[in-house]
């Protein structure tokens, strides 16, 4: 079926690809971290914990993140306040234990 000059299947594929790209986790820098609400920070940290657990199950990571997500948020906030300019994901990765 055609919709103007576009084939409906092609249009659906383009929309699907756009949705996948839009739903990918953004890279959050220090400035963006500082502007995030506590709830947004918690969601972001939970997504990082989930990502690391998936990597561990696949055998690609031997580190563990056993603290509550709120503690990681608190520690990242403290690091940023003390002048750490690394992205929050880099700060988080340094908190893993073996």
N, C-alpha and C positions, 0 to 999 in steps of 0.2 A: 504494500500500500504506500502511496506517496502522499506526503504532506508538503505542498509547495514543491520545491525542488529537492527536498530531502526524502529519503527512504525512511520509513518509520523505524526499521531495525537499526539503521545507522544512527538516527537521532537518539534512540534508546541507549545505544552503546556510548555515545558521547555523554549523555546525561549520567549514565552509570559511572563512567571514568571520572567525571567531574565530582560526583558524590564521594567516590573513594578517595580522591585527592583531598577534598575538603574535610574528610573525617580523619585524616592522618594526624597523629599527635604533632603539634607545633613544637618547634625548638624555642624554649623559653630562656631568655637572657636575664641577667641580673636586674635590669631596669623593669622588664615585664614582671618578674617575680615580685619586686617591691610593690607593684601596682595591683597585684592579684589579691582577691579577698581570701580570708583564711579558709573558706570552703573550697575555693578554686585551687588553692595550694594543696589542700588535702586530697582532692581528686587527682591532681597532677602527681603527687607522691604515690598514691595508690596505683596509678597506671605504671609508674616506674617500678614499683615492687612487683606488679604482675608481669611486666616485661622481663625482669631479672629472674623470676621464678620459672618462666617458660624457657629462658636460656639455660637454666640449671637442669631442667628436666630433659633438655635435648643434649646435655653433656657439655655445653659450651661455657659453663660458669660454675666455679666451685665456691663462690661467695654466698653468704646467707644474709638476709635482712629479717631479723627476728623481732625487732622493736615495733611498737605500734606506729602507724603512719604519722600520728600527731607528734611523736618524738622526732622523727626525721624532719618534719616541717619546722619544729622548734630549732633543731640543729642547723638546718639550712638558713633559717632567718638569722640565727646568731652569727654564722659565718659571713653572710652578706653584710650584716651590720658592722662586723669587725673589718670590713674592707675587702673581703674575698671577691675577686672579679670573675672567677670561673662561673660558667653556666651552672644553674642548680643541678642539672643532671650529673655534671662532673663532681660536684660536691657530694651528691648522694652516692655516686659510685665509690667514693673514698670511704664511705661508712660501712661497707660490707665487711662481714667477718668470715673467717674460714672455719 
